[in-house]
């Protein structure tokens, strides 16, 4: 005859991150995302930050993949 003994249930504390610590990281990644979106969608020479077409060539296939025309 075997008797089953249930293990005691322990509560797990879920850590919280204060908004004051999260805000700088959210701002940083938000600005980084905007820079990436700029280079992938807009940088075609008319409003190009760096001179030349190097950035356009680097993100050329990504533009077509995302549906942005560049020709």
DSSP file (Angstrom, degrees, kcal/mol; ACC not computed):
  #  RESIDUE AA STRUCTURE BP1 BP2  ACC     N-H-->O    O-->H-N    N-H-->O    O-->H-N    TCO  KAPPA ALPHA  PHI   PSI    X-CA   Y-CA   Z-CA
    1    1 A X              0   0    0      0, 0.0     2,-0.4     0, 0.0     0, 0.0   0.000 360.0 360.0 360.0 121.0    0.0    0.0    0.0
    2    2 A X        -     0   0    0      2,-0.0     2,-0.5     0, 0.0     0, 0.0  -0.835 360.0-153.8-106.3 141.4    1.5    3.2   -1.1
    3    3 A X        -     0   0    0     -2,-0.4     2,-0.5     2,-0.0     0, 0.0  -0.933  11.2-140.4-112.6 133.8    0.5    6.5    0.3
    4    4 A X        -     0   0    0     -2,-0.5     2,-0.5     2,-0.0    -2,-0.0  -0.788  11.9-161.4 -95.2 134.1    0.9    9.7   -1.8
    5    5 A X        -     0   0    0     -2,-0.5     2,-0.3     0, 0.0    -2,-0.0  -0.962  15.6-134.5-114.2 125.5    2.1   12.8   -0.1
    6    6 A X        -     0   0    0     -2,-0.5     2,-0.2     1,-0.1     3,-0.1  -0.578  20.7-120.1 -79.9 137.6    1.5   16.1   -1.8
    7    7 A X        -     0   0    0     -2,-0.3     2,-0.1     1,-0.1    -1,-0.1  -0.503  37.1 -99.0 -73.5 144.4    4.4   18.5   -1.9
    8    8 A X        -     0   0    0     -2,-0.2     2,-0.5     1,-0.1    -1,-0.1  -0.391  36.0-121.7 -65.7 141.0    3.7   21.8   -0.3
    9    9 A X        -     0   0    0     -2,-0.1     2,-0.4    -3,-0.1    -1,-0.1  -0.725  27.9-161.6 -86.8 124.9    2.8   24.6   -2.7
   10   10 A X        -     0   0    0     -2,-0.5     2,-0.3     0, 0.0     0, 0.0  -0.859  16.3-123.1-108.8 145.3    5.1   27.5   -2.6
   11   11 A X        -     0   0    0     -2,-0.4     2,-0.5     1,-0.0     0, 0.0  -0.636  18.9-142.9 -85.4 140.7    4.2   31.0   -3.9
   12   12 A X        -     0   0    0     -2,-0.3     2,-0.5     2,-0.0    -1,-0.0  -0.903  11.3-137.4-106.1 126.9    6.5   32.5   -6.5
   13   13 A X        -     0   0    0     -2,-0.5     2,-0.6     1,-0.0    -2,-0.0  -0.710  13.1-143.0 -84.4 127.4    7.1   36.2   -6.3
   14   14 A X        -     0   0    0     -2,-0.5     2,-0.1     1,-0.0    -1,-0.0  -0.798  20.3-127.9 -90.5 121.7    7.0   37.9   -9.7
   15   15 A X        -     0   0    0     -2,-0.6     2,-0.4     1,-0.0    -1,-0.0  -0.401  20.3-150.1 -70.6 145.9    9.6   40.7   -9.9
   16   16 A X        -     0   0    0     -2,-0.1     2,-0.6     0, 0.0    -1,-0.0  -0.895   3.9-142.9-114.8 147.1    8.4   44.1  -11.1
   17   17 A X        -     0   0    0     -2,-0.4     5,-0.1     3,-0.0     2,-0.0  -0.941  23.2-125.6-109.4 121.3   10.5   46.7  -12.9
   18   18 A X    >>  -     0   0    0     -2,-0.6     4,-1.4     1,-0.1     3,-1.1  -0.348  15.7-125.0 -64.6 145.2    9.8   50.3  -11.9
   19   19 A X  H 3> S+     0   0    0      1,-0.3     4,-2.5     2,-0.2    -1,-0.1   0.825 109.4  65.0 -59.3 -32.6    8.9   52.6  -14.8
   20   20 A X  H 34 S+     0   0    0      1,-0.2     4,-0.5     2,-0.2    -1,-0.3   0.826 107.8  40.1 -61.7 -32.0   11.7   54.9  -13.7
   21   21 A X  H <4 S+     0   0    0     -3,-1.1     4,-0.5     2,-0.1    -1,-0.2   0.731 117.5  48.7 -86.9 -24.3   14.2   52.2  -14.6
   22   22 A X  H  X S+     0   0    0     -4,-1.4     4,-2.2     1,-0.1     3,-0.2   0.794  94.6  72.9 -85.5 -30.5   12.4   51.1  -17.8
   23   23 A X  H  X S+     0   0    0     -4,-2.5     4,-2.5     1,-0.2     5,-0.2   0.877  93.7  50.8 -58.4 -45.6   11.9   54.5  -19.4
   24   24 A X  H  > S+     0   0    0     -4,-0.5     4,-2.3     1,-0.2    -1,-0.2   0.899 112.9  47.0 -62.5 -37.3   15.5   55.1  -20.5
   25   25 A X  H  > S+     0   0    0     -4,-0.5     4,-2.5    -3,-0.2     5,-0.3   0.892 111.6  50.5 -69.7 -38.5   15.7   51.7  -22.2
   26   26 A X  H  X S+     0   0    0     -4,-2.2     4,-2.0     2,-0.2    -2,-0.2   0.905 112.1  47.9 -64.6 -40.8   12.4   52.2  -23.9
   27   27 A X  H  X S+     0   0    0     -4,-2.5     4,-2.5    -5,-0.2     5,-0.2   0.922 112.0  50.0 -64.3 -44.9   13.5   55.6  -25.2
   28   28 A X  H  X S+     0   0    0     -4,-2.3     4,-2.3     1,-0.2    -2,-0.2   0.944 115.0  41.5 -60.4 -50.6   16.8   54.2  -26.4
   29   29 A X  H  X S+     0   0    0     -4,-2.5     4,-2.1     2,-0.2    -1,-0.2   0.815 112.9  55.4 -71.5 -28.7   15.2   51.3  -28.3
   30   30 A X  H  X S+     0   0    0     -4,-2.0     4,-2.0    -5,-0.3    -1,-0.2   0.935 111.1  43.5 -65.5 -46.1   12.5   53.6  -29.6
   31   31 A X  H  X S+     0   0    0     -4,-2.5     4,-2.1     2,-0.2    -2,-0.2   0.888 112.9  52.6 -65.8 -39.0   15.0   56.0  -31.1
   32   32 A X  H  X S+     0   0    0     -4,-2.3     4,-2.1    -5,-0.2    -1,-0.2   0.899 108.8  50.6 -62.4 -40.2   17.1   53.2  -32.5
   33   33 A X  H  X S+     0   0    0     -4,-2.1     4,-2.7     2,-0.2    -2,-0.2   0.893 108.4  51.9 -64.1 -40.5   14.0   51.7  -34.1
   34   34 A X  H  X S+     0   0    0     -4,-2.0     4,-2.3     2,-0.2    -2,-0.2   0.889 109.1  50.2 -64.1 -38.7   13.2   55.1  -35.7
   35   35 A X  H  X S+     0   0    0     -4,-2.1     4,-2.3     2,-0.2    -2,-0.2   0.915 111.7  48.1 -64.7 -42.5   16.7   55.4  -37.1
   36   36 A X  H  X S+     0   0    0     -4,-2.1     4,-2.3     1,-0.2     5,-0.2   0.925 111.5  49.7 -64.2 -44.1   16.4   51.9  -38.6
   37   37 A X  H  X S+     0   0    0     -4,-2.7     4,-2.4     1,-0.2     5,-0.4   0.892 109.8  52.8 -62.0 -38.7   13.0   52.7  -40.1
   38   38 A X  H  X>S+     0   0    0     -4,-2.3     4,-2.4     1,-0.2     5,-1.7   0.948 111.6  44.5 -60.2 -49.2   14.5   55.9  -41.6
   39   39 A X  H  <5S+     0   0    0     -4,-2.3    -1,-0.2     1,-0.2    -2,-0.2   0.857 117.2  44.9 -67.6 -34.2   17.3   54.0  -43.3
   40   40 A X  H  <5S+     0   0    0     -4,-2.3    -1,-0.2    -5,-0.2    -2,-0.2   0.853 127.8  23.7 -78.0 -33.4   15.2   51.2  -44.6
   41   41 A X  H  <5S+     0   0    0     -4,-2.4    -3,-0.2    -5,-0.2    -2,-0.2   0.830 130.3  22.8-103.6 -35.6   12.3   53.4  -45.9
   42   42 A X  T  <5S+     0   0    0     -4,-2.4     2,-1.4    -5,-0.4     5,-0.4   0.773  83.7  99.6-111.1 -30.7   13.5   56.9  -46.6
   43   43 A X      < +     0   0    0     -5,-1.7    -1,-0.1     1,-0.2     5,-0.1  -0.426  38.6 127.4 -72.5  92.1   17.2   57.1  -47.3
   44   44 A X  S    S-     0   0    0     -2,-1.4    -1,-0.2    11,-0.0    -5,-0.0   0.198  87.2 -82.6-128.7  14.4   17.3   57.2  -51.1
   45   45 A X  S >  S+     0   0    0     -3,-0.1     3,-0.6     5,-0.1     7,-0.1  -0.114 115.4  83.4 112.9 -36.9   19.5   60.2  -51.7
   46   46 A X  T 3  S+     0   0    0      1,-0.2    -3,-0.1    -4,-0.2    -4,-0.0   0.903 116.0  11.8 -68.9 -40.4   16.9   63.0  -51.5
   47   47 A X  T 3  S+     0   0    0     -5,-0.4    -1,-0.2     0, 0.0     2,-0.2  -0.198  93.6 157.1-125.9  40.4   17.1   63.2  -47.7
   48   48 A X    <   -     0   0    0     -3,-0.6     4,-0.1     1,-0.1    -5,-0.0  -0.473  32.5-159.6 -73.9 131.9   20.2   61.1  -47.3
   49   49 A X  S    S+     0   0    0     -2,-0.2     2,-0.2     2,-0.1    -1,-0.1   0.971  81.6  43.9 -74.1 -57.2   22.2   61.6  -44.1
   50   50 A X  S    S-     0   0    0      1,-0.1     2,-0.1     2,-0.1     5,-0.1  -0.623  98.1-107.3 -85.0 152.2   25.5   60.1  -45.4
   51   51 A X  S    S+     0   0    0     -2,-0.2     3,-0.3     2,-0.1     2,-0.1  -0.427  79.5  23.0 -74.4 150.6   26.6   61.0  -48.9
   52   52 A X  S    S-     0   0    0      1,-0.2     4,-0.2    -2,-0.1     3,-0.1  -0.352  95.5 -75.3  92.5-172.6   26.4   58.5  -51.7
   53   53 A X  S  > S+     0   0    0      1,-0.1     4,-2.2     2,-0.1     5,-0.2   0.112  88.2 112.2-114.1  19.7   24.2   55.4  -52.2
   54   54 A X  H  > S+     0   0    0     -3,-0.3     4,-1.9     1,-0.2     5,-0.1   0.925  80.6  46.2 -62.0 -46.2   26.0   53.0  -49.8
   55   55 A X  H  > S+     0   0    0      1,-0.2     4,-1.9     2,-0.2    -1,-0.2   0.903 110.6  54.6 -64.6 -40.0   23.1   52.8  -47.3
   56   56 A X  H  4 S+     0   0    0      1,-0.2     4,-0.4     2,-0.2    -1,-0.2   0.916 109.9  46.3 -58.9 -43.6   20.6   52.3  -50.1
   57   57 A X  H  < S+     0   0    0     -4,-2.2     3,-0.5     1,-0.2     4,-0.4   0.846 109.5  54.9 -69.4 -33.1   22.6   49.4  -51.4
   58   58 A X  H  < S+     0   0    0     -4,-1.9    -1,-0.2     1,-0.2    -2,-0.2   0.868 119.4  31.1 -68.2 -36.0   22.9   47.8  -48.0
   59   59 A X  S  X S+     0   0    0     -4,-1.9     4,-2.0     1,-0.1    -1,-0.2   0.252  87.6 110.0-106.9  12.5   19.1   47.8  -47.3
   60   60 A X  H  > S+     0   0    0     -3,-0.5     4,-1.7    -4,-0.4     3,-0.2   0.924  81.8  42.0 -55.7 -53.0   18.0   47.4  -50.9
   61   61 A X  H  > S+     0   0    0     -4,-0.4     4,-2.3     1,-0.2    -1,-0.2   0.856 111.3  56.8 -66.8 -34.4   16.7   43.8  -50.5
   62   62 A X  H  > S+     0   0    0      2,-0.2     4,-2.0     1,-0.2    -1,-0.2   0.865 103.8  54.5 -63.7 -35.7   15.1   44.6  -47.1
   63   63 A X  H  X>S+     0   0    0     -4,-2.0     5,-2.7     2,-0.2     4,-0.8   0.941 110.3  44.7 -62.8 -47.0   13.1   47.4  -48.8
   64   64 A X  H ><5S+     0   0    0     -4,-1.7     3,-0.6     1,-0.2    -2,-0.2   0.891 111.2  54.2 -65.3 -37.8   11.7   45.0  -51.4
   65   65 A X  H 3<5S+     0   0    0     -4,-2.3    -1,-0.2     1,-0.2    -2,-0.2   0.876 112.2  44.0 -62.8 -37.4   11.0   42.4  -48.7
   66   66 A X  H 3<5S-     0   0    0     -4,-2.0    -1,-0.2    -5,-0.1    -2,-0.2   0.516 120.5-108.6 -86.5  -5.7    9.0   45.0  -46.7
   67   67 A X  T <<5S+     0   0    0     -4,-0.8     2,-0.5    -3,-0.6    -3,-0.2   0.611  70.0 141.0  92.1  12.2    7.2   46.3  -49.7
   68   68 A X      < -     0   0    0     -5,-2.7    -1,-0.3    -6,-0.2     2,-0.2  -0.786  47.3-134.2 -89.3 124.7    8.9   49.7  -50.1
   69   69 A X        +     0   0    0     -2,-0.5    -5,-0.0     1,-0.1    -1,-0.0  -0.500  29.8 169.4 -74.3 145.8    9.6   50.7  -53.7
   70   70 A X              0   0    0     -2,-0.2    -1,-0.1   -10,-0.0    -6,-0.0   0.209 360.0 360.0-141.1  16.4   13.0   52.1  -54.4
   71   71 A X              0   0    0      0, 0.0    -2,-0.1     0, 0.0     0, 0.0   0.345 360.0 360.0-123.9 360.0   13.2   52.2  -58.2
